[in-house]
């Protein structure tokens, strides 16, 4: 290698690009770009406080905690490397703010110990700069955590400190909040005088800042204290003030609370009158308690407050018992027991969910912390190795410069050759050192790859565990669906049978309520199963050619009878609307019916309109189907639109009580639409109604070869009397299905298991067999196979019955020997379609 070639080689080494390690933060889409552009730590901390943390605090406290930890770390990095007083003050103040927000996230998750650590650290920072506002807020936060732990004395100490500092800086709203908390602690400790003092202080401060809503609880608590002390006139005075405020604000939740407390007060006054044998006063107070309690019960049910309903029922029970109205007292006692049991179940479920969330949150936070430490250590080691390599390259460059300088200084050929030889030896040595450094770097890279492989294996194990949990969840949901659908056969069947008997108007209304409740329960089960399928990634589309006009018309007709008399339903189709399209008819119909159901549910007057149009997208029949469901309902606030399509999200008709349902409908609609390669959205403003829309990719079929309209029989299936063998192990279902079939003029012979069915069957004796799948002795599958093996072509159609309603169950049972399949609960319309299939040409 000559000198020129060697120099080019070394310069190439110097120009090698260095590899960087990058990581992508998992930020919300609306904030990722803004956070990525921020290069200064202060800007990043401010974005976390103003956007990211508030976003996650609404629904994901774990993610909020992670980003708030980043904010603390960013502030720490500046504090460690700065000596400028202004910079230190600025970033320590930001750190204290981040620590208080981090403590609130931990407190919200029930992680009180790390919450206290964060609050105490924030307190020390604020104290070091005499930041009274920051100190007060940290002390109030610490008091809240200690109060939640039941440490009344310690909580009281911090609340009083916070109040005094709020007074020093003149923040009246903060003082009112602290004073109310102090009153709560004194009330818990049984010190009524101090409790009343601080509640009154809170009231005075709230009155100065015109915070009427905040005054309600303080007045109510003072009334409760005077009631417990037997000072009934003062108690009534404060309760009446609280009642005037809630009536002025139309605060329904507060109205229920105050009316309930007034009812309890009159019960106590009646019991006091009984002690002095003042029976007239006793009865008057008991009647007042009944009047107030019944008003409280109406409002409690209106706002959906089960705890309030339970407490009011107890007070009405006592009042009616005092008036010797024992039948009404018994009714309210039963209501009290029923609501109390429901509350116990809800509390138990909440406690279990909270304990599980705490355990999982601690694990996730520890795992995130450990992974961050591993990555930081690996990056530090890698950067150190890159620094060493760069230093070695600089050394080589220096040696080359010295060699060239000596070569130009000495013109003598001999000395030049000697110097060149000497420098060549040095370069060879340096080259060997470079090779050694590269080998060490390669070894480090291999170690890094090995560590990454370990991390990948750990992640795969966790994914496997998560997959097993998901499969268990799916099996559990399927079992729950089966166990609920089975008794619903009896409920809905008896309801349908009773509807065909002579009934008065009141009985008809009762049956309609029962029918609606049963069908709503089936809808909830179907939503949960669909959501479980979406979670598992098993939602698949089954496209076919169908009449889009017929589907839209039937959807509007379905909801026409459910709409209020003041609401009209309209279908708007363009003249060039194609007749047939190819898509998943079942799933598209599910989306359209869900949107129509919501529109009808939320619209009190005006109209609901379903519009559709097909927009061509090329010459091969591909197109976009655009559907709009508009209504003249109350509209939706922009702050609530973002959560509409998220699971378990519900809006309210009156902003106080959510409409019934699982909150899964729109999230399922979103998944179905996106599976079709489309999108879904809403345009709405309060008071201007709503326009829900979606678009999906479809294929237009003008002359479909594989679509045949349903044939119309000249003979109605209702005119045929079939002889049916019913095989069902549950006696209730057997009786109900028999009642429904005989009501349609069919003859029914019943068997309780597959073995009895095989014994009863005779060729030509039956036109149809309804066979339950899961039975003791011999199940339906084995019975069907036995009959087909014994009688071959002499058998009538065998229709399977089962509460299993997952996608693929019908195909599975038909493959195992059934000729058709019906899901429970038994539905007369579905049965008639089966009859049409087998007996109507």
Buried (B, 14 or more C-beta within 10 A) or exposed (E): EEEEEBEEEBEEBEEEEEEEEEEEEEBEEEBBEBBEEBEEBBBBBBBBBEBBBEBBBEEEBBBBBBBBBBBBBBBBEBBEEEEEEEBBEBBBBBBBBBBBBBBBBBBEBBBBEBBBBBBBBBBEBBBEBEBBBBBBBBBBBBBBBBBEEEBBEBBBBBBBBBBBBBBEEEBBBBBBBBBBBBBBBBBBEEBBEBBBBBBBBBBBBBEEEEBBEBBBBBBBBBBBBBBEEEEBEBBBBBBBBBBEBBEEEEBBBBBBBBBBBBBBBBBBBBBBBBEEEBEEBBBBBBBBBBBBBBBBBEBBBBBEBEBBBBBBBBBBBBBBBBBEBEEBBEBBBEBBBEBBEBBEEEEEEEEEEEEEBBEEBBEBBEEBEEEBEBBEEBBEEBEEBBEEBEEBBEEBBEBBEEBEEBBEEBEEEEEBEEBBEEBBEBBEEBBEEBEEBEEEBEEBEEEBEEBEEEEEEEEEEEEEEEEEEBEEEBEEBBEEBBEBBBBBBBBBBBBBBBBEEEEEEEEEEBBEEBBEEBBEBBBBBBBBBBBBBBBEEEBEEEBEBBBBBBBBBEBBEBBBEEBEEEBBBEBEBEEEBBBBBBBBBBBBBBBBBBBBBBBBBBBEEBBBBBBBBBEEBEEEBEBBBBBBBBBBBBBBEEEBBEBBBEBEBBBBBEEEBBEEBBBBBBBBBBBBBBBBEBEBBBBBEEEEBBBBBBBBEBBBBEEBEEBEEEEEEEEEBEEBEBBBBBBBBBEBBBBBBBBBBEEBEBEBBBBBBBBBBBEBBEEEEBBBBBBBBBBEEBBBBBBBBBBBEEBEEEBBBBBBBBBBBBBEBBEBBEEBBBBBBBBBBBBBEEBBBBBBEBBBE
